[in-house]
């Protein structure tokens, strides 16, 4: 599984489960589609989402 491999590599938080990651990605995609986010907003929002999935120092 990609998520487990990313967690073993230390690039994704250990407490991020598959269900949570899927929920976050789906919510971001649906928000972008329904609200008509421009490319800059999509980039910034995804950057924040991905930062939140990184392990804490």
Secondary structure, DSSP 4 states (H G I P E B T S, - for coil): -HHHHHHHTTSS-TT--HHHHHHHHHHHHHHHHHHT--HHHHHHHHHHHHHHHSPP-
